[in-house]
Amino acid sequence: MNNPSDPKKDCLSVVMPVYNEAATIAEVIRRVLEQPVVRELIIVNDCSTDGTRLELEKLAANQSRIRLFHHEVNLGKGAALRTGFKEALGEVVIVQDADLEYDPAEYGKLLIPILNGRADVVFGSRFMGSEAHRVLYYWHSVGNYFLTMLSNMISNLNLTDMETGSKAFRRDVIQKINLQENRFGFEPEVTAKLARFTPKLRIYEVAVSYYGRTYEEGKKIGWRDGVKAIFSILKYNLLG
């Protein structure tokens, strides 16, 4: 069993979907690669049009731990994650958004339950209350609460943050899940499909910090994605 305060090095594949994040991409990559647990950073550029691709190619040329893939058509976050998950080689796979809303320095929190043999999947919750959380949109928080509650009611899980972008998986688990959603429906879909295998599949939550951004700063998800999430919750929990 690993020392809980010292996750082993080179055990982690970080999968990062990227679309038009030229303003933050160099900084988030720097922070990810600072973490000694990171074996590889798999970046999937989803047909960015703002100069992100050129910046990524420059950064990847100078860093052997970056594996860069391009979608020539914009397919969405879910499609980018499928590409990245398929390529992952690490013992554990973590999703990292490219917008600095989640801090790579907190990877250890998600890794420890898996590396200690207690969990197969770990959700990083923004709402468990013990970490920093930027104060932003009230109705977004209401929407997140509603979507999590609806998902829990159908899946019989007791998550506090189904929609979190901070999730860690044992590689063999996530690579066996047949994912279909191309865009932001990934979160409810993967939660529903993981729920089918509980309690044998052990899902944990840990508190993580959340440095949310405004729409002026580049936030992309909106109310239409919330509506789509409702349909995804119903579809994948009730219909498979």
MARROLO-898995 format. One record per residue (C-alpha): residue in three letters; z, x, y. Coordinates in Angstrom, 1 decimal. Each point is the difference from the previous one (the first is absolute). Layout:
residu->ala; Z->Z; X->X; Y->Y .
...
END
This chain:
residu->met; Z->0.0; X->0.0; Y->0.0 .
residu->asn; Z->-0.9; X->1.3; Y->3.5 .
residu->asn; Z->2.5; X->0.8; Y->2.7 .
residu->pro; Z->0.0; X->-3.3; Y->2.1 .
residu->ser; Z->0.0; X->2.0; Y->3.3 .
residu->asp; Z->-2.8; X->2.4; Y->-1.1 .
residu->pro; Z->-3.2; X->-1.7; Y->-1.5 .
residu->lys; Z->-2.1; X->2.5; Y->-1.8 .
residu->lys; Z->-2.9; X->1.6; Y->1.7 .
residu->asp; Z->-3.6; X->-0.9; Y->-0.5 .
residu->cys; Z->0.7; X->-3.3; Y->-1.8 .
residu->leu; Z->-1.6; X->-2.3; Y->2.6 .
residu->ser; Z->-3.5; X->-1.3; Y->0.7 .
residu->val; Z->-0.2; X->-1.6; Y->3.4 .
residu->val; Z->-2.8; X->-2.5; Y->0.5 .
residu->met; Z->-1.0; X->-0.6; Y->3.6 .
residu->pro; Z->-2.6; X->-2.7; Y->0.9 .
residu->val; Z->-1.5; X->0.8; Y->3.4 .
residu->tyr; Z->-2.1; X->-2.0; Y->2.4 .
residu->asn; Z->-0.5; X->1.0; Y->3.7 .
residu->glu; Z->3.2; X->2.0; Y->0.4 .
residu->ala; Z->-1.3; X->3.0; Y->1.9 .
residu->ala; Z->3.1; X->-0.1; Y->2.4 .
residu->thr; Z->2.6; X->0.5; Y->-2.8 .
residu->ile; Z->-1.8; X->1.4; Y->-3.0 .
residu->ala; Z->0.7; X->3.7; Y->0.6 .
residu->glu; Z->3.7; X->-0.6; Y->0.7 .
residu->val; Z->0.6; X->-2.2; Y->-3.1 .
residu->ile; Z->-1.8; X->2.5; Y->-2.2 .
residu->arg; Z->2.2; X->2.8; Y->1.4 .
residu->arg; Z->3.1; X->-2.0; Y->-0.8 .
residu->val; Z->-1.1; X->-0.9; Y->-3.5 .
residu->leu; Z->-0.9; X->3.5; Y->-0.9 .
residu->glu; Z->3.4; X->1.3; Y->1.3 .
residu->gln; Z->1.7; X->-1.8; Y->-2.9 .
residu->pro; Z->0.4; X->2.4; Y->-3.0 .
residu->val; Z->-0.2; X->-2.8; Y->-2.5 .
residu->val; Z->-3.6; X->-0.7; Y->0.9 .
residu->arg; Z->-2.4; X->1.3; Y->-2.6 .
residu->glu; Z->-3.1; X->-1.5; Y->1.6 .
residu->leu; Z->-1.0; X->-2.2; Y->2.9 .
residu->ile; Z->-2.8; X->-2.3; Y->-1.0 .
residu->ile; Z->-1.7; X->-1.4; Y->3.2 .
residu->val; Z->-2.5; X->-2.8; Y->-0.3 .
residu->asn; Z->-2.0; X->-0.3; Y->3.3 .
residu->asp; Z->-1.1; X->-3.7; Y->0.1 .
residu->cys; Z->-3.2; X->0.6; Y->2.1 .
residu->ser; Z->1.8; X->0.9; Y->3.2 .
residu->thr; Z->-2.2; X->-0.1; Y->3.1 .
residu->asp; Z->2.3; X->1.7; Y->2.6 .
residu->gly; Z->-0.2; X->3.7; Y->-0.9 .
residu->thr; Z->2.6; X->-0.2; Y->-2.8 .
residu->arg; Z->-2.5; X->1.1; Y->-2.6 .
residu->leu; Z->-0.8; X->3.3; Y->1.9 .
residu->glu; Z->3.7; X->0.7; Y->0.5 .
residu->leu; Z->0.7; X->-0.7; Y->-3.6 .
residu->glu; Z->-2.7; X->2.3; Y->-1.2 .
residu->lys; Z->1.3; X->2.8; Y->2.2 .
residu->leu; Z->3.5; X->-0.4; Y->-1.2 .
residu->ala; Z->-1.0; X->-0.2; Y->-3.7 .
residu->ala; Z->-2.0; X->3.2; Y->0.3 .
residu->asn; Z->3.2; X->1.9; Y->0.8 .
residu->gln; Z->2.5; X->-1.6; Y->-2.4 .
residu->ser; Z->-0.4; X->0.2; Y->-3.7 .
residu->arg; Z->2.4; X->-2.9; Y->-0.7 .
residu->ile; Z->-2.2; X->-2.5; Y->1.8 .
residu->arg; Z->-2.5; X->-1.9; Y->-2.1 .
residu->leu; Z->-2.4; X->-1.9; Y->2.2 .
residu->phe; Z->-2.1; X->-3.0; Y->-1.0 .
residu->his; Z->-2.3; X->-2.1; Y->2.2 .
residu->his; Z->-1.1; X->-3.7; Y->-0.2 .
residu->glu; Z->-3.4; X->-0.3; Y->1.6 .
residu->val; Z->0.7; X->-3.7; Y->0.7 .
residu->asn; Z->3.3; X->-1.3; Y->1.4 .
residu->leu; Z->1.6; X->-1.7; Y->-3.0 .
residu->gly; Z->3.6; X->-0.4; Y->1.0 .
residu->lys; Z->3.5; X->1.4; Y->-0.7 .
residu->gly; Z->0.1; X->-1.4; Y->-3.6 .
residu->ala; Z->-3.3; X->1.5; Y->-0.9 .
residu->ala; Z->1.0; X->3.4; Y->1.4 .
residu->leu; Z->3.2; X->-0.1; Y->-2.0 .
residu->arg; Z->-1.8; X->-0.7; Y->-3.2 .
residu->thr; Z->-2.2; X->3.1; Y->0.6 .
residu->gly; Z->3.1; X->2.1; Y->0.6 .
residu->phe; Z->2.1; X->-1.3; Y->-2.9 .
residu->lys; Z->-2.8; X->0.7; Y->-2.4 .
residu->glu; Z->-0.1; X->3.7; Y->1.1 .
residu->ala; Z->3.8; X->0.6; Y->0.1 .
residu->leu; Z->1.4; X->2.8; Y->-2.2 .
residu->gly; Z->3.6; X->0.1; Y->1.0 .
residu->glu; Z->2.9; X->-1.4; Y->-2.0 .
residu->val; Z->0.8; X->-2.4; Y->2.8 .
residu->val; Z->-2.5; X->-1.7; Y->2.5 .
residu->ile; Z->1.1; X->-1.0; Y->3.5 .
residu->val; Z->-2.0; X->-2.0; Y->2.5 .
residu->gln; Z->0.0; X->1.5; Y->3.5 .
residu->asp; Z->-1.7; X->-1.8; Y->2.9 .
residu->ala; Z->-1.7; X->2.2; Y->2.6 .
residu->asp; Z->1.7; X->-1.5; Y->3.1 .
residu->leu; Z->3.5; X->1.7; Y->-0.1 .
residu->glu; Z->1.8; X->-3.3; Y->-0.5 .
residu->tyr; Z->1.7; X->1.5; Y->-3.1 .
residu->asp; Z->1.5; X->3.4; Y->-0.1 .
residu->pro; Z->-1.1; X->2.5; Y->-2.7 .
residu->ala; Z->3.4; X->1.7; Y->0.3 .
residu->glu; Z->1.5; X->-3.0; Y->-1.8 .
residu->tyr; Z->-2.1; X->0.4; Y->-3.2 .
residu->gly; Z->3.1; X->1.2; Y->-1.8 .
residu->lys; Z->1.6; X->-3.4; Y->0.3 .
residu->leu; Z->-2.8; X->-1.6; Y->-1.9 .
residu->leu; Z->-0.4; X->2.8; Y->-2.5 .
residu->ile; Z->3.6; X->0.3; Y->-1.1 .
residu->pro; Z->0.4; X->-3.2; Y->-2.0 .
residu->ile; Z->-3.3; X->0.8; Y->-1.9 .
residu->leu; Z->0.7; X->3.6; Y->-0.7 .
residu->asn; Z->3.5; X->-0.8; Y->-1.2 .
residu->gly; Z->-1.5; X->-2.4; Y->-2.5 .
residu->arg; Z->1.5; X->-3.2; Y->1.5 .
residu->ala; Z->-3.2; X->-1.5; Y->1.5 .
residu->asp; Z->-3.7; X->-0.3; Y->-0.6 .
residu->val; Z->-0.9; X->-1.4; Y->3.5 .
residu->val; Z->1.9; X->0.4; Y->3.3 .
residu->phe; Z->-0.6; X->-2.1; Y->3.1 .
residu->gly; Z->1.1; X->1.5; Y->3.3 .
residu->ser; Z->1.6; X->-2.9; Y->1.9 .
residu->arg; Z->-0.1; X->-0.3; Y->3.8 .
residu->phe; Z->2.6; X->-2.7; Y->-0.1 .
residu->met; Z->2.9; X->1.2; Y->-2.0 .
residu->gly; Z->1.7; X->1.0; Y->3.2 .
residu->ser; Z->1.2; X->3.6; Y->-0.3 .
residu->glu; Z->-2.9; X->1.9; Y->1.6 .
residu->ala; Z->-1.7; X->0.2; Y->3.4 .
residu->his; Z->-2.4; X->-2.9; Y->0.7 .
residu->arg; Z->-2.1; X->-0.4; Y->3.2 .
residu->val; Z->0.6; X->-3.3; Y->1.7 .
residu->leu; Z->-3.4; X->-1.8; Y->0.4 .
residu->tyr; Z->-1.5; X->-3.4; Y->-0.8 .
residu->tyr; Z->2.3; X->-2.8; Y->-0.9 .
residu->trp; Z->-2.7; X->-2.1; Y->-1.7 .
residu->his; Z->-1.1; X->2.9; Y->-2.1 .
residu->ser; Z->3.5; X->0.3; Y->-1.4 .
residu->val; Z->0.1; X->-3.8; Y->-0.7 .
residu->gly; Z->-3.4; X->0.3; Y->-1.7 .
residu->asn; Z->1.2; X->2.9; Y->-2.1 .
residu->tyr; Z->3.1; X->-1.9; Y->-1.0 .
residu->phe; Z->-2.0; X->-3.1; Y->-0.9 .
residu->leu; Z->-2.5; X->1.9; Y->-2.1 .
residu->thr; Z->2.7; X->1.9; Y->-1.8 .
residu->met; Z->2.0; X->-3.2; Y->-0.7 .
residu->leu; Z->-3.1; X->-1.8; Y->-1.3 .
residu->ser; Z->-0.9; X->2.9; Y->-2.2 .
residu->asn; Z->3.6; X->0.2; Y->-1.4 .
residu->met; Z->0.1; X->-3.7; Y->-0.7 .
residu->ile; Z->-3.0; X->0.2; Y->-2.2 .
residu->ser; Z->0.4; X->3.4; Y->-1.5 .
residu->asn; Z->3.8; X->-0.3; Y->-0.5 .
residu->leu; Z->0.6; X->3.4; Y->1.6 .
residu->asn; Z->2.6; X->0.5; Y->2.7 .
residu->leu; Z->-1.7; X->2.4; Y->2.4 .
residu->thr; Z->0.8; X->0.2; Y->3.7 .
residu->asp; Z->-3.4; X->1.4; Y->1.0 .
residu->met; Z->-3.0; X->-0.8; Y->-2.1 .
residu->glu; Z->-2.4; X->0.9; Y->2.7 .
residu->thr; Z->1.3; X->3.5; Y->0.6 .
residu->gly; Z->-2.7; X->2.7; Y->0.1 .
residu->ser; Z->2.5; X->2.5; Y->-1.5 .
residu->lys; Z->-0.2; X->-0.3; Y->-3.8 .
residu->ala; Z->0.4; X->2.6; Y->-2.8 .
residu->phe; Z->-1.3; X->-0.4; Y->-3.6 .
residu->arg; Z->0.1; X->2.0; Y->-3.2 .
residu->arg; Z->-3.6; X->1.1; Y->-0.3 .
residu->asp; Z->-0.5; X->-1.5; Y->-3.5 .
residu->val; Z->1.3; X->-3.4; Y->1.4 .
residu->ile; Z->-2.3; X->-0.3; Y->3.0 .
residu->gln; Z->-3.1; X->1.3; Y->-1.9 .
residu->lys; Z->0.4; X->-2.8; Y->-2.5 .
residu->ile; Z->0.1; X->-2.8; Y->2.5 .
residu->asn; Z->-3.3; X->-1.7; Y->0.5 .
residu->leu; Z->-0.2; X->-0.4; Y->3.8 .
residu->gln; Z->-2.7; X->-2.1; Y->1.6 .
residu->glu; Z->0.9; X->-0.6; Y->3.7 .
residu->asn; Z->-2.0; X->2.0; Y->2.4 .
residu->arg; Z->2.0; X->-0.5; Y->3.2 .
residu->phe; Z->3.6; X->-0.7; Y->0.9 .
residu->gly; Z->0.4; X->-2.3; Y->-3.0 .
residu->phe; Z->1.0; X->3.1; Y->-1.9 .
residu->glu; Z->3.7; X->-0.4; Y->0.7 .
residu->pro; Z->0.4; X->-3.6; Y->-1.5 .
residu->glu; Z->-2.4; X->0.8; Y->-2.8 .
residu->val; Z->1.7; X->3.1; Y->-1.2 .
residu->thr; Z->3.4; X->-1.6; Y->0.3 .
residu->ala; Z->-1.1; X->-3.0; Y->-2.1 .
residu->lys; Z->-1.5; X->2.1; Y->-2.7 .
residu->leu; Z->3.0; X->2.3; Y->-0.2 .
residu->ala; Z->2.3; X->-3.1; Y->-0.2 .
residu->arg; Z->-1.7; X->-1.0; Y->-3.3 .
residu->phe; Z->1.5; X->3.0; Y->-1.8 .
residu->thr; Z->3.6; X->-0.3; Y->1.3 .
residu->pro; Z->2.7; X->0.4; Y->-1.1 .
residu->lys; Z->-1.6; X->2.6; Y->-2.3 .
residu->leu; Z->-1.7; X->1.5; Y->3.0 .
residu->arg; Z->2.9; X->1.1; Y->2.3 .
residu->ile; Z->-0.6; X->-0.7; Y->3.7 .
residu->tyr; Z->2.4; X->1.4; Y->2.6 .
residu->glu; Z->0.3; X->-0.2; Y->3.8 .
residu->val; Z->1.3; X->2.7; Y->2.4 .
residu->ala; Z->0.5; X->-0.2; Y->3.8 .
residu->val; Z->-2.6; X->1.9; Y->2.0 .
residu->ser; Z->-0.5; X->0.5; Y->3.7 .
residu->tyr; Z->-2.9; X->-1.9; Y->1.7 .
residu->tyr; Z->-1.7; X->1.2; Y->3.2 .
residu->gly; Z->-2.2; X->-2.9; Y->0.6 .
residu->arg; Z->-2.8; X->0.1; Y->2.5 .
residu->thr; Z->-1.6; X->-2.5; Y->2.4 .
residu->tyr; Z->-3.5; X->-1.3; Y->0.0 .
residu->glu; Z->-0.7; X->2.2; Y->3.0 .
residu->glu; Z->1.1; X->2.9; Y->-2.1 .
residu->gly; Z->-2.4; X->-0.9; Y->-2.8 .
residu->lys; Z->1.7; X->-2.6; Y->-2.2 .
residu->lys; Z->-2.6; X->-1.8; Y->-2.1 .
residu->ile; Z->1.6; X->-2.7; Y->-2.0 .
residu->gly; Z->0.0; X->-3.5; Y->1.6 .
residu->trp; Z->0.7; X->-3.7; Y->-0.7 .
residu->arg; Z->-3.1; X->-0.4; Y->-2.1 .
residu->asp; Z->1.3; X->2.6; Y->-2.4 .
residu->gly; Z->3.2; X->-2.0; Y->-0.3 .
residu->val; Z->-2.0; X->-3.1; Y->-1.0 .
residu->lys; Z->-1.9; X->2.1; Y->-2.5 .
residu->ala; Z->3.3; X->1.3; Y->-1.4 .
residu->ile; Z->1.2; X->-3.5; Y->-0.7 .
residu->phe; Z->-3.2; X->-0.7; Y->-2.1 .
residu->ser; Z->0.5; X->3.4; Y->-1.8 .
residu->ile; Z->3.6; X->-0.9; Y->-0.8 .
residu->leu; Z->-1.0; X->-3.3; Y->-1.5 .
residu->lys; Z->-3.1; X->1.4; Y->-1.7 .
residu->tyr; Z->1.5; X->3.0; Y->-1.8 .
residu->asn; Z->3.3; X->-1.6; Y->-0.9 .
residu->leu; Z->-1.3; X->-3.3; Y->-1.2 .
residu->leu; Z->-3.5; X->0.7; Y->-1.2 .
residu->gly; Z->0.2; X->3.7; Y->-1.1 .
END
